[in-house]
């Protein structure tokens, strides 16, 4: 299995190459520099592995939620490569990416992933590990005010994502069981996106390039951005 994954949904920019269980990643915190960084990252990974895009089995990208512009960058690049090389595409939740990284690094089996959505809101998702070691969504992903969140299960949750740095007090006051461990410095990254995408690929998730669309959650932002073109 050979898969290339991209993410430009937040301040972080990353690309990863998955080849038969091994993952090589390029990652950089670089707000507003994603368009300058992501293509060189891709070229570097492919060159180092001596592999061409047409030799891949699939492409994956962080579909959101996240920055409207950032999510569109990864979507557009992946769509272009998928059309050119006739490859299937696997969109992966950026919140799931954060949860997966926390499990892989710290072995927390239940994670409340939250990204700062600005405007006093957070992108929110609850994830629990399955028997295959993959984080799966419990309930729905949403955009919500931090003092309105809740957990669907009475697990011992860990928190992760940028919203925990900004709204830790509000988030914890809203939960029946406060979070004792949180990792505010975790961002979506292509390495965990690749891992999640391989699992989805094995489950039969394979979209065509034109079906690979972003997940914005906040529909009014998408409408405003469209009107200002």
PyMOL commands that set and color helices and strands:
alter all, ss='L'
color gray80, all
select helices_A, chain A and resi 34-49+53-55+68-85+94-106+146-148+163-174+190-202+209-211+219-227
alter helices_A, ss='H'
color red, helices_A
select strands_A, chain A and resi 2-7+12-19+22-29+58-64+88-93+110-116+121-129+135-145+158-160+181-183
alter strands_A, ss='S'
color yellow, strands_A
deselect
rebuild
show_as cartoon
